[in-house]
Amino acid sequence: MGKLKEKKLCKWVKDDDLEEALKDYKRLVVSATHLCTKCGRVCNDKKLLCRAEKLD
Ligand SMILES: [Zn+2]
């Protein structure tokens, strides 16, 4: 996934990366552990969310 590796998931849609990186995106959200309280996105890596909060 290269250039997206360190990029916040929250920014993918804004920057039109989602379509290109849909496979990676699925992998990151399928067993989500955290929620971004700003954007409402979920991810299994809190580092990729801009305001991560753990899911219960
Ligand atoms: Zn966010």
N, CA, C, O and the ligand as a Tripos MOL2 file, in Angstrom:
@<TRIPOS>MOLECULE
protein
  225   223    57     0     0
PROTEIN
NO_CHARGES

@<TRIPOS>ATOM
      1 N           0.8130   -1.2040    0.0000 N.3       1 MET1
      2 CA          0.0000    0.0000    0.0000 C.3       1 MET1
      3 C           0.8510    1.2600    0.0000 C.2       1 MET1
      4 O           0.3350    2.3530   -0.2350 O.2       1 MET1
      5 N           2.1170    1.1280    0.2540 N.am      2 GLY2
      6 CA          3.0870    2.2040    0.0720 C.3       2 GLY2
      7 C           2.7300    3.5440    0.6440 C.2       2 GLY2
      8 O           2.8030    3.7460    1.8570 O.2       2 GLY2
      9 N           2.3480    4.4580   -0.2020 N.am      3 LYS3
     10 CA          2.1370    5.8500    0.2080 C.3       3 LYS3
     11 C           1.0420    6.0090    1.2520 C.2       3 LYS3
     12 O           1.0020    7.0170    1.9590 O.2       3 LYS3
     13 N           0.1630    5.0340    1.3550 N.am      4 LEU4
     14 CA         -0.9300    5.1770    2.3040 C.3       4 LEU4
     15 C          -0.5890    4.6220    3.6840 C.2       4 LEU4
     16 O          -1.3700    4.7490    4.6270 O.2       4 LEU4
     17 N           0.5580    4.0210    3.7850 N.am      5 LYS5
     18 CA          0.9170    3.3000    4.9940 C.3       5 LYS5
     19 C           0.7920    4.1390    6.2660 C.2       5 LYS5
     20 O           0.2620    3.6780    7.2780 O.2       5 LYS5
     21 N           1.2800    5.3590    6.2020 N.am      6 GLU6
     22 CA          1.2720    6.2000    7.4000 C.3       6 GLU6
     23 C           0.1380    7.2150    7.3750 C.2       6 GLU6
     24 O           0.0260    8.0710    8.2520 O.2       6 GLU6
     25 N          -0.6830    7.1020    6.3690 N.am      7 LYS7
     26 CA         -1.7290    8.1100    6.2010 C.3       7 LYS7
     27 C          -2.9640    7.7620    7.0090 C.2       7 LYS7
     28 O          -3.3620    6.6000    7.0770 O.2       7 LYS7
     29 N          -3.5620    8.7570    7.6140 N.am      8 LYS8
     30 CA         -4.7660    8.5250    8.3910 C.3       8 LYS8
     31 C          -5.9020    8.0360    7.4840 C.2       8 LYS8
     32 O          -6.1600    8.5730    6.4060 O.2       8 LYS8
     33 N          -6.5480    7.0110    7.9720 N.am      9 LEU9
     34 CA         -7.6790    6.4500    7.2430 C.3       9 LEU9
     35 C          -8.7230    7.5290    6.9630 C.2       9 LEU9
     36 O          -9.3640    7.5440    5.9120 O.2       9 LEU9
     37 N          -8.8700    8.4090    7.9100 N.am     10 CYS10
     38 CA         -9.8430    9.4920    7.7930 C.3      10 CYS10
     39 C          -9.6150   10.3480    6.5570 C.2      10 CYS10
     40 O         -10.5500   10.9680    6.0490 O.2      10 CYS10
     41 N          -8.4050   10.3860    6.0820 N.am     11 LYS11
     42 CA         -8.0760   11.2660    4.9500 C.3      11 LYS11
     43 C          -8.2050   10.5770    3.6010 C.2      11 LYS11
     44 O          -8.1920   11.2300    2.5570 O.2      11 LYS11
     45 N          -8.3280    9.2680    3.6270 N.am     12 TRP12
     46 CA         -8.3450    8.5400    2.3600 C.3      12 TRP12
     47 C          -9.4770    9.0030    1.4470 C.2      12 TRP12
     48 O          -9.2780    9.2220    0.2520 O.2      12 TRP12
     49 N         -10.6540    9.1460    2.0220 N.am     13 VAL13
     50 CA        -11.8110    9.5150    1.2120 C.3      13 VAL13
     51 C         -11.6460   10.9270    0.6570 C.2      13 VAL13
     52 O         -11.9020   11.1890   -0.5180 O.2      13 VAL13
     53 N         -11.2220   11.8100    1.5200 N.am     14 LYS14
     54 CA        -11.0250   13.1960    1.1400 C.3      14 LYS14
     55 C         -10.0500   13.3200   -0.0290 C.2      14 LYS14
     56 O         -10.2400   14.1440   -0.9240 O.2      14 LYS14
     57 N          -9.0230   12.5070   -0.0120 N.am     15 ASP15
     58 CA         -7.9950   12.5950   -1.0380 C.3      15 ASP15
     59 C          -8.2150   11.6160   -2.1940 C.2      15 ASP15
     60 O          -7.3320   11.4170   -3.0280 O.2      15 ASP15
     61 N          -9.4000   11.0110   -2.2290 N.am     16 ASP16
     62 CA         -9.7330   10.0770   -3.3170 C.3      16 ASP16
     63 C          -8.8220    8.8580   -3.3820 C.2      16 ASP16
     64 O          -8.5350    8.3440   -4.4640 O.2      16 ASP16
     65 N          -8.3740    8.4040   -2.2330 N.am     17 ASP17
     66 CA         -7.5230    7.2190   -2.2070 C.3      17 ASP17
     67 C          -8.3290    5.9390   -1.9990 C.2      17 ASP17
     68 O          -7.8310    4.8340   -2.2140 O.2      17 ASP17
     69 N          -9.5580    6.1030   -1.5870 N.am     18 LEU18
     70 CA        -10.3230    4.9360   -1.1500 C.3      18 LEU18
     71 C         -10.5220    3.8970   -2.2540 C.2      18 LEU18
     72 O         -10.3340    2.7010   -2.0280 O.2      18 LEU18
     73 N         -10.8950    4.3460   -3.4260 N.am     19 GLU19
     74 CA        -11.1620    3.4010   -4.5090 C.3      19 GLU19
     75 C          -9.9100    2.5830   -4.8430 C.2      19 GLU19
     76 O          -9.9670    1.3690   -5.0380 O.2      19 GLU19
     77 N          -8.8100    3.2740   -4.9010 N.am     20 GLU20
     78 CA         -7.5330    2.6460   -5.2190 C.3      20 GLU20
     79 C          -7.0970    1.6730   -4.1200 C.2      20 GLU20
     80 O          -6.4580    0.6560   -4.3890 O.2      20 GLU20
     81 N          -7.4520    2.0050   -2.8910 N.am     21 ALA21
     82 CA         -6.9430    1.2400   -1.7510 C.3      21 ALA21
     83 C          -8.0450    0.4620   -1.0420 C.2      21 ALA21
     84 O          -7.9340    0.1570    0.1460 O.2      21 ALA21
     85 N          -9.0910    0.1490   -1.7640 N.am     22 LEU22
     86 CA        -10.2490   -0.4900   -1.1430 C.3      22 LEU22
     87 C          -9.9050   -1.8080   -0.4460 C.2      22 LEU22
     88 O         -10.4550   -2.1260    0.6080 O.2      22 LEU22
     89 N          -9.0090   -2.5510   -1.0360 N.am     23 LYS23
     90 CA         -8.5930   -3.8240   -0.4330 C.3      23 LYS23
     91 C          -7.9680   -3.5910    0.9420 C.2      23 LYS23
     92 O          -8.2980   -4.2710    1.9140 O.2      23 LYS23
     93 N          -7.0690   -2.6280    1.0010 N.am     24 ASP24
     94 CA         -6.4150   -2.3140    2.2630 C.3      24 ASP24
     95 C          -7.4270   -1.7700    3.2620 C.2      24 ASP24
     96 O          -7.3830   -2.0840    4.4510 O.2      24 ASP24
     97 N          -8.3260   -0.9590    2.7600 N.am     25 TYR25
     98 CA         -9.3360   -0.3530    3.6220 C.3      25 TYR25
     99 C         -10.1860   -1.4390    4.2870 C.2      25 TYR25
    100 O         -10.4450   -1.3970    5.4890 O.2      25 TYR25
    101 N         -10.6080   -2.3980    3.4890 N.am     26 LYS26
    102 CA        -11.4190   -3.4990    4.0290 C.3      26 LYS26
    103 C         -10.6750   -4.2350    5.1330 C.2      26 LYS26
    104 O         -11.2410   -4.5890    6.1670 O.2      26 LYS26
    105 N          -9.4130   -4.4480    4.8850 N.am     27 ARG27
    106 CA         -8.5930   -5.1640    5.8420 C.3      27 ARG27
    107 C          -8.4940   -4.3890    7.1610 C.2      27 ARG27
    108 O          -8.4140   -4.9810    8.2380 O.2      27 ARG27
    109 N          -8.4990   -3.0890    7.0600 N.am     28 LEU28
    110 CA         -8.3320   -2.2490    8.2430 C.3      28 LEU28
    111 C          -9.6250   -2.0650    9.0390 C.2      28 LEU28
    112 O          -9.5800   -1.7640   10.2320 O.2      28 LEU28
    113 N         -10.7590   -2.2420    8.3940 N.am     29 VAL29
    114 CA        -12.0190   -1.9860    9.0920 C.3      29 VAL29
    115 C         -12.7700   -3.2560    9.4860 C.2      29 VAL29
    116 O         -13.6970   -3.2060   10.2950 O.2      29 VAL29
    117 N         -12.3690   -4.3990    8.9140 N.am     30 VAL30
    118 CA        -13.1520   -5.6110    9.0950 C.3      30 VAL30
    119 C         -13.2330   -6.0510   10.5590 C.2      30 VAL30
    120 O         -14.2520   -6.5870   10.9960 O.2      30 VAL30
    121 N         -12.1850   -5.8280   11.2910 N.am     31 SER31
    122 CA        -12.2390   -6.1670   12.7190 C.3      31 SER31
    123 C         -11.8400   -4.9410   13.5350 C.2      31 SER31
    124 O         -10.8960   -4.9650   14.3250 O.2      31 SER31
    125 N         -12.5830   -3.8890   13.3150 N.am     32 ALA32
    126 CA        -12.2500   -2.5990   13.9070 C.3      32 ALA32
    127 C         -12.2510   -2.6350   15.4290 C.2      32 ALA32
    128 O         -13.1110   -3.2520   16.0570 O.2      32 ALA32
    129 N         -11.2750   -1.9640   15.9960 N.am     33 THR33
    130 CA        -11.1630   -1.8760   17.4530 C.3      33 THR33
    131 C         -11.3590   -0.4380   17.9280 C.2      33 THR33
    132 O         -11.6100   -0.1920   19.1080 O.2      33 THR33
    133 N         -11.2430    0.4960   17.0060 N.am     34 HIS34
    134 CA        -11.3250    1.9020   17.3820 C.3      34 HIS34
    135 C         -12.2500    2.6830   16.4450 C.2      34 HIS34
    136 O         -12.4590    2.3240   15.2870 O.2      34 HIS34
    137 N         -12.7810    3.7420   16.9900 N.am     35 LEU35
    138 CA        -13.6780    4.6240   16.2580 C.3      35 LEU35
    139 C         -13.1030    6.0340   16.2810 C.2      35 LEU35
    140 O         -12.5860    6.4780   17.3060 O.2      35 LEU35
    141 N         -13.1890    6.7260   15.1780 N.am     36 CYS36
    142 CA        -12.7650    8.1210   15.1680 C.3      36 CYS36
    143 C         -13.9620    8.9670   15.5790 C.2      36 CYS36
    144 O         -14.9880    8.9790   14.8990 O.2      36 CYS36
    145 N         -13.8240    9.6680   16.6880 N.am     37 THR37
    146 CA        -14.9580   10.4370   17.2020 C.3      37 THR37
    147 C         -15.1720   11.7130   16.4090 C.2      37 THR37
    148 O         -16.1610   12.4140   16.6210 O.2      37 THR37
    149 N         -14.2800   12.0190   15.5190 N.am     38 LYS38
    150 CA        -14.4270   13.2020   14.6850 C.3      38 LYS38
    151 C         -15.0960   12.8510   13.3600 C.2      38 LYS38
    152 O         -15.9950   13.5590   12.9060 O.2      38 LYS38
    153 N         -14.6550   11.7600   12.7440 N.am     39 CYS39
    154 CA        -15.1280   11.4110   11.4020 C.3      39 CYS39
    155 C         -16.1160   10.2480   11.3880 C.2      39 CYS39
    156 O         -16.8240   10.0470   10.4010 O.2      39 CYS39
    157 N         -16.1670    9.4890   12.4700 N.am     40 GLY40
    158 CA        -17.0720    8.3620   12.5300 C.3      40 GLY40
    159 C         -16.5460    7.1240   11.8370 C.2      40 GLY40
    160 O         -17.2740    6.1430   11.6900 O.2      40 GLY40
    161 N         -15.3110    7.1510   11.4140 N.am     41 ARG41
    162 CA        -14.7340    5.9700   10.7700 C.3      41 ARG41
    163 C         -14.2220    4.9960   11.8240 C.2      41 ARG41
    164 O         -13.9310    5.3610   12.9620 O.2      41 ARG41
    165 N         -14.1260    3.7490   11.3970 N.am     42 VAL42
    166 CA        -13.5950    2.7430   12.3030 C.3      42 VAL42
    167 C         -12.3620    2.0920   11.6810 C.2      42 VAL42
    168 O         -12.1910    2.0810   10.4620 O.2      42 VAL42
    169 N         -11.5110    1.5520   12.5480 N.am     43 CYS43
    170 CA        -10.2480    0.9900   12.0840 C.3      43 CYS43
    171 C          -9.6940    0.0600   13.1620 C.2      43 CYS43
    172 O         -10.0050    0.2150   14.3430 O.2      43 CYS43
    173 N          -8.8780   -0.8990   12.7540 N.am     44 ASN44
    174 CA         -8.2600   -1.7530   13.7550 C.3      44 ASN44
    175 C          -6.8580   -1.2650   14.1320 C.2      44 ASN44
    176 O          -6.1090   -1.9560   14.8220 O.2      44 ASN44
    177 N          -6.5280   -0.0780   13.6700 N.am     45 ASP45
    178 CA         -5.2530    0.5330   14.0700 C.3      45 ASP45
    179 C          -5.5240    1.9780   14.4720 C.2      45 ASP45
    180 O          -5.8110    2.8300   13.6320 O.2      45 ASP45
    181 N          -5.4280    2.2330   15.7690 N.am     46 LYS46
    182 CA         -5.8160    3.5650   16.2560 C.3      46 LYS46
    183 C          -4.9170    4.6700   15.7050 C.2      46 LYS46
    184 O          -5.3090    5.8370   15.6680 O.2      46 LYS46
    185 N          -3.7290    4.3010   15.2860 N.am     47 LYS47
    186 CA         -2.8050    5.3060   14.7530 C.3      47 LYS47
    187 C          -3.3060    5.8860   13.4350 C.2      47 LYS47
    188 O          -2.8690    6.9590   13.0190 O.2      47 LYS47
    189 N          -4.2120    5.1850   12.7870 N.am     48 LEU48
    190 CA         -4.6970    5.6390   11.4840 C.3      48 LEU48
    191 C          -5.9740    6.4680   11.5780 C.2      48 LEU48
    192 O          -6.5550    6.8450   10.5600 O.2      48 LEU48
    193 N          -6.4020    6.7480   12.7990 N.am     49 LEU49
    194 CA         -7.5750    7.5970   12.9880 C.3      49 LEU49
    195 C          -7.1230    8.9140   13.6060 C.2      49 LEU49
    196 O          -6.1950    8.9360   14.4140 O.2      49 LEU49
    197 N          -7.7770   10.0160   13.2280 N.am     50 CYS50
    198 CA         -7.3090   11.3040   13.7340 C.3      50 CYS50
    199 C          -7.7290   11.5390   15.1730 C.2      50 CYS50
    200 O          -7.0310   12.2270   15.9180 O.2      50 CYS50
    201 N          -8.8840   10.9630   15.5790 N.am     51 ARG51
    202 CA         -9.2830   11.0980   16.9830 C.3      51 ARG51
    203 C          -9.8620    9.7610   17.4510 C.2      51 ARG51
    204 O         -11.0750    9.5910   17.5730 O.2      51 ARG51
    205 N          -8.9750    8.8480   17.7000 N.am     52 ALA52
    206 CA         -9.3680    7.4780   17.9930 C.3      52 ALA52
    207 C          -9.9080    7.2960   19.4040 C.2      52 ALA52
    208 O          -9.3970    7.8560   20.3730 O.2      52 ALA52
    209 N         -10.9530    6.4960   19.4780 N.am     53 GLU53
    210 CA        -11.4700    6.1050   20.7840 C.3      53 GLU53
    211 C         -11.7760    4.6040   20.7010 C.2      53 GLU53
    212 O         -12.3220    4.1220   19.7080 O.2      53 GLU53
    213 N         -11.4150    3.8890   21.7520 N.am     54 LYS54
    214 CA        -11.5710    2.4450   21.7300 C.3      54 LYS54
    215 C         -13.0550    2.0550   21.6810 C.2      54 LYS54
    216 O         -13.8910    2.6400   22.3710 O.2      54 LYS54
    217 N         -13.3530    1.0680   20.8600 N.am     55 LEU55
    218 CA        -14.7200    0.5450   20.8060 C.3      55 LEU55
    219 C         -14.9330   -0.4250   21.9660 C.2      55 LEU55
    220 O         -14.0200   -1.1550   22.3520 O.2      55 LEU55
    221 N         -16.1160   -0.4260   22.5040 N.am     56 ASP56
    222 CA        -16.3990   -1.3370   23.6160 C.3      56 ASP56
    223 C         -16.7150   -2.7320   23.0990 C.2      56 ASP56
    224 O         -16.9790   -3.6390   23.8880 O.2      56 ASP56
    225 ZN        -10.8970   10.9190   11.8380 Zn       57 ZN57
@<TRIPOS>BOND
     1     1     2 1
     2     2     3 1
     3     3     4 2
     4     3     5 am
     5     5     6 1
     6     6     7 1
     7     7     8 2
     8     7     9 am
     9     9    10 1
    10    10    11 1
    11    11    12 2
    12    11    13 am
    13    13    14 1
    14    14    15 1
    15    15    16 2
    16    15    17 am
    17    17    18 1
    18    18    19 1
    19    19    20 2
    20    19    21 am
    21    21    22 1
    22    22    23 1
    23    23    24 2
    24    23    25 am
    25    25    26 1
    26    26    27 1
    27    27    28 2
    28    27    29 am
    29    29    30 1
    30    30    31 1
    31    31    32 2
    32    31    33 am
    33    33    34 1
    34    34    35 1
    35    35    36 2
    36    35    37 am
    37    37    38 1
    38    38    39 1
    39    39    40 2
    40    39    41 am
    41    41    42 1
    42    42    43 1
    43    43    44 2
    44    43    45 am
    45    45    46 1
    46    46    47 1
    47    47    48 2
    48    47    49 am
    49    49    50 1
    50    50    51 1
    51    51    52 2
    52    51    53 am
    53    53    54 1
    54    54    55 1
    55    55    56 2
    56    55    57 am
    57    57    58 1
    58    58    59 1
    59    59    60 2
    60    59    61 am
    61    61    62 1
    62    62    63 1
    63    63    64 2
    64    63    65 am
    65    65    66 1
    66    66    67 1
    67    67    68 2
    68    67    69 am
    69    69    70 1
    70    70    71 1
    71    71    72 2
    72    71    73 am
    73    73    74 1
    74    74    75 1
    75    75    76 2
    76    75    77 am
    77    77    78 1
    78    78    79 1
    79    79    80 2
    80    79    81 am
    81    81    82 1
    82    82    83 1
    83    83    84 2
    84    83    85 am
    85    85    86 1
    86    86    87 1
    87    87    88 2
    88    87    89 am
    89    89    90 1
    90    90    91 1
    91    91    92 2
    92    91    93 am
    93    93    94 1
    94    94    95 1
    95    95    96 2
    96    95    97 am
    97    97    98 1
    98    98    99 1
    99    99   100 2
   100    99   101 am
   101   101   102 1
   102   102   103 1
   103   103   104 2
   104   103   105 am
   105   105   106 1
   106   106   107 1
   107   107   108 2
   108   107   109 am
   109   109   110 1
   110   110   111 1
   111   111   112 2
   112   111   113 am
   113   113   114 1
   114   114   115 1
   115   115   116 2
   116   115   117 am
   117   117   118 1
   118   118   119 1
   119   119   120 2
   120   119   121 am
   121   121   122 1
   122   122   123 1
   123   123   124 2
   124   123   125 am
   125   125   126 1
   126   126   127 1
   127   127   128 2
   128   127   129 am
   129   129   130 1
   130   130   131 1
   131   131   132 2
   132   131   133 am
   133   133   134 1
   134   134   135 1
   135   135   136 2
   136   135   137 am
   137   137   138 1
   138   138   139 1
   139   139   140 2
   140   139   141 am
   141   141   142 1
   142   142   143 1
   143   143   144 2
   144   143   145 am
   145   145   146 1
   146   146   147 1
   147   147   148 2
   148   147   149 am
   149   149   150 1
   150   150   151 1
   151   151   152 2
   152   151   153 am
   153   153   154 1
   154   154   155 1
   155   155   156 2
   156   155   157 am
   157   157   158 1
   158   158   159 1
   159   159   160 2
   160   159   161 am
   161   161   162 1
   162   162   163 1
   163   163   164 2
   164   163   165 am
   165   165   166 1
   166   166   167 1
   167   167   168 2
   168   167   169 am
   169   169   170 1
   170   170   171 1
   171   171   172 2
   172   171   173 am
   173   173   174 1
   174   174   175 1
   175   175   176 2
   176   175   177 am
   177   177   178 1
   178   178   179 1
   179   179   180 2
   180   179   181 am
   181   181   182 1
   182   182   183 1
   183   183   184 2
   184   183   185 am
   185   185   186 1
   186   186   187 1
   187   187   188 2
   188   187   189 am
   189   189   190 1
   190   190   191 1
   191   191   192 2
   192   191   193 am
   193   193   194 1
   194   194   195 1
   195   195   196 2
   196   195   197 am
   197   197   198 1
   198   198   199 1
   199   199   200 2
   200   199   201 am
   201   201   202 1
   202   202   203 1
   203   203   204 2
   204   203   205 am
   205   205   206 1
   206   206   207 1
   207   207   208 2
   208   207   209 am
   209   209   210 1
   210   210   211 1
   211   211   212 2
   212   211   213 am
   213   213   214 1
   214   214   215 1
   215   215   216 2
   216   215   217 am
   217   217   218 1
   218   218   219 1
   219   219   220 2
   220   219   221 am
   221   221   222 1
   222   222   223 1
   223   223   224 2
@<TRIPOS>SUBSTRUCTURE
     1 MET1         2 RESIDUE 1 A MET
     2 GLY2         6 RESIDUE 1 A GLY
     3 LYS3        10 RESIDUE 1 A LYS
     4 LEU4        14 RESIDUE 1 A LEU
     5 LYS5        18 RESIDUE 1 A LYS
     6 GLU6        22 RESIDUE 1 A GLU
     7 LYS7        26 RESIDUE 1 A LYS
     8 LYS8        30 RESIDUE 1 A LYS
     9 LEU9        34 RESIDUE 1 A LEU
    10 CYS10       38 RESIDUE 1 A CYS
    11 LYS11       42 RESIDUE 1 A LYS
    12 TRP12       46 RESIDUE 1 A TRP
    13 VAL13       50 RESIDUE 1 A VAL
    14 LYS14       54 RESIDUE 1 A LYS
    15 ASP15       58 RESIDUE 1 A ASP
    16 ASP16       62 RESIDUE 1 A ASP
    17 ASP17       66 RESIDUE 1 A ASP
    18 LEU18       70 RESIDUE 1 A LEU
    19 GLU19       74 RESIDUE 1 A GLU
    20 GLU20       78 RESIDUE 1 A GLU
    21 ALA21       82 RESIDUE 1 A ALA
    22 LEU22       86 RESIDUE 1 A LEU
    23 LYS23       90 RESIDUE 1 A LYS
    24 ASP24       94 RESIDUE 1 A ASP
    25 TYR25       98 RESIDUE 1 A TYR
    26 LYS26      102 RESIDUE 1 A LYS
    27 ARG27      106 RESIDUE 1 A ARG
    28 LEU28      110 RESIDUE 1 A LEU
    29 VAL29      114 RESIDUE 1 A VAL
    30 VAL30      118 RESIDUE 1 A VAL
    31 SER31      122 RESIDUE 1 A SER
    32 ALA32      126 RESIDUE 1 A ALA
    33 THR33      130 RESIDUE 1 A THR
    34 HIS34      134 RESIDUE 1 A HIS
    35 LEU35      138 RESIDUE 1 A LEU
    36 CYS36      142 RESIDUE 1 A CYS
    37 THR37      146 RESIDUE 1 A THR
    38 LYS38      150 RESIDUE 1 A LYS
    39 CYS39      154 RESIDUE 1 A CYS
    40 GLY40      158 RESIDUE 1 A GLY
    41 ARG41      162 RESIDUE 1 A ARG
    42 VAL42      166 RESIDUE 1 A VAL
    43 CYS43      170 RESIDUE 1 A CYS
    44 ASN44      174 RESIDUE 1 A ASN
    45 ASP45      178 RESIDUE 1 A ASP
    46 LYS46      182 RESIDUE 1 A LYS
    47 LYS47      186 RESIDUE 1 A LYS
    48 LEU48      190 RESIDUE 1 A LEU
    49 LEU49      194 RESIDUE 1 A LEU
    50 CYS50      198 RESIDUE 1 A CYS
    51 ARG51      202 RESIDUE 1 A ARG
    52 ALA52      206 RESIDUE 1 A ALA
    53 GLU53      210 RESIDUE 1 A GLU
    54 LYS54      214 RESIDUE 1 A LYS
    55 LEU55      218 RESIDUE 1 A LEU
    56 ASP56      222 RESIDUE 1 A ASP
    57 ZN57       225 GROUP 0 **** ****
